[in-house]
Amino acid sequence: MTEYSIRAEGLYKRFGEPELLRGVSLELPLTGVSALMGPSGCGKTTLLLILAGLLEPDAGRVEAAAGLRRAMVFQDDRLPESAAVRYNVELPLRGARAA
């Protein structure tokens, strides 16, 4: 039985120079919430596009648990820049609880 929802091994992606992803490997658990954080331009969106199946890596592979539906919701530029990081991270979670 698979204990992960998505597993990525040795992902590489380049759009010219420099490489955006260099040997990224990760496993996302079947349950819980995972977060991907980092500065602008570090490859977060590229990694998410690859995990969602919307972009092919230059090297490496992605495995998804059987029956897993992958999707991506693109970021909204309307997050309050003056708010604390914690507030902005919790913002979508508040909306999910209300639904």
N, C-alpha and C positions, 0 to 999 in steps of 0.2 A: 504494500500500500504506500502511496506517495505521501510524504510528510511535508511537502512544500506546495505552494500554489504556482510559483515560477522559480526556475533555477537558470541562472546565466553563468556561463563559463568562458573566460578568456575573451571578453568582448573588446574589439578594437574598432574605432571609427575615426576617420580623418576627413575633413573638408579643407584641403590645402594644409597649411602649417598653422599652428602645431596640431598634434593629435588631440582630439577631444576625449576619447576613451582609449586607455592603454591597459589591456589585460584585466578588465573589470570582471569580477566574479561575485555572485551573491545568490542567496536563497531567501525567498520570502515565504513565511509560514502560511499555513492554510487558514489560520484564524488570527485575529488581532489587527492592529493598525501599524503600518510601516511609514516612515517619513524619509524623504530624500532632501537634504539641505546642503547648500553651498553657495559660494558667491556667483554672481552673474558671469556667464561665459565658461563655467567649469565643466559643462557637459550634462547637466541634470535633464534638460529637455531631450537631448539626443538619446540618453539612456532610456528615458521613459518611452520615447517613440519606438525604440528597438524592442523593449519589453512588451509594448502593446501590439507589436507586429506591423507597425506602420512604416518602419525603416529597417533596411537590411544592414547588419554590421559588416565591416570589411573582413572581419575574422571573428571566430568564436561561435557559440551557439546558445540558443534559448530554448528551454523546455517548459511547457505549461502542463499542469495537472490535467488529467482527462476531464473533459466537460467544462473546463474553465473558460468563461467568456472574458476576453480582454477588451478594454476600452480606455479612452483617455479624455479627460476634460481639460481643455487648455486654460492656462492661468488668466485671471482677470486683472487688468492693470488698475483696478479700483481699490486695491488694499490701501488702507490708510498708512502712509509712509511715516507719520509721526507716532503711530501706535507701537507699543512694545512687540517684540518678536512673538512672545507667547500669545498675545491677542490675535495676531494675524494667523498663527498656526491653528488656534482653536476656532477661528471664525467659521470654516466650512463644517467643523464638527457640530457647532451649534445649529447650523442649518439642517444637518442630517437628523439631529434629534427632533427637530420640529416637524419633520416630514412623516 
